[in-house]
C-alpha cells in the first residue's frame, strides 16, 4: 500500500512581523523615556557642594523635584504649588509597585524653607527615599 506524498509549496519559515512590531515599540519607548529624563535636568541650577556624595543611581522609579531661587517647585518641567506637590507625589506613590524615590535639585541660593517644604511633602506622601543633587567637593 502506497502512502500519498503531500506536495509542499514553499519553504518552512516563521512570521517576523510580531518581532518587528515589538522592536519598534521598544525603540519608541526608549526614545520617549530618554526625552523625559533629559527634560528633568534641563534647568541650570547652581547646585550645592557636598564634602561626600555618592554616584547617581539611575532609578527608573524616581521623580526629580527642582527648586528655583524664587522658591518655585517644578515637577516634570512644570510649575507645581506645594499642595499639588503633595497630591502628585501621593498619586505616584500609590501607582508604583516599587517604593518611589525623590531627588531634590535645588539652587544653593534657595532658602531652606523651600527645601523643607519638599521634604514635608515627601513625608506626607509616604516617600522614604529622598536624595539631594549636589556637586562633589574637589578639595
Secondary structure as UniProt FT lines:
FT   HELIX           17..40
FT   STRAND          49..50
FT   TURN            60..61
FT   STRAND          62..67
FT   TURN            69..70
FT   STRAND          73..75
FT   TURN            76..77
FT   STRAND          78..80
FT   HELIX           82..95
FT   STRAND          101..106
FT   TURN            108..109
FT   HELIX           112..125
FT   STRAND          129..132
FT   STRAND          135..136
//
